[in-house]
């Protein structure tokens, strides 16, 4: 695949509001023929994320049509698993509703944070979401003690196919602990109840990786494509790619991702959290974050060649 970078689309206002800075994990869905809605986690000045959206022109994503004035999903009540911030997992149409799988963060005393998966549902076309439950739909388990975070869901073949991050440890780097995680797969009949999954993508220790996550899976021709983001002990935070025939057995080959760091500018240090959307007009876009994990907002690229 060869992607042509188009540039930065949305930059946070830095105004002290709920969307003061960042636009983490941009997650796109085409609302209608003319609008792509990009959901993202906007952070306030304290670093607490709430999910809002940026509507862009599907024919020209550089043109912003609207930015949500209020959160589409706010943080949870005090003491809940999502009381210190939420980021996107995935957006899925289910009949007349839109399901939002999200990751909730909670601060605790002895580790950096805990992160588990919630579900919220919109019945107004995706403007506001109501929690299915105030507790996680994918909670702590023996397979994932600290992080169990859904990031990609395909509703096909009469079931929900889910790829998610699982974290069981912490990596000390320069005296600070960072979460270790990799990627599992599980299926659900209703998209609400989940059992134990199967490990499908692990960190490449030879590359210095200690975390690999934010899997985003989509269909391309006769294959499943997974884009993910990996972090290394020496500070790299970069997207990679794997291919699969069945969505369970994956062959990783980052060289086929087709997009790299820029020499300078907003995505010259980090390139992370890619999300691919195919439009009804036959074009394919990738929305992604750059330096400092989305602090400067998000941009996009367009697929120019997929002969490989």
ABEGO torsion letter per residue (X at the ends): XBBBBAEBABBBAGAGBAAABEBBGBBBBBABAABBBBBBBBBBAAGBBBBBBBBBBAABAABBABBBABBABBBBBBGBAAAAEBBBBBBBBBEABBBBBBBBBBBBAABABBBBBBBBBBAAGGABBBBABABBABBBBAABAABBBBABBBBBGGBBBBBBBBBABBBBBGGBBBBBBBBBBBBBAAGABBBBBBBABBBBAAAGBABBBGBBBBBBEABBBBBBBBBBAAGBBBBBBBBBAAGABBBBBAAAAGBBBBABEAAAABBBGBBBBBBAAGBBBBBBBBBGGGAAEBBBBBBABAAX
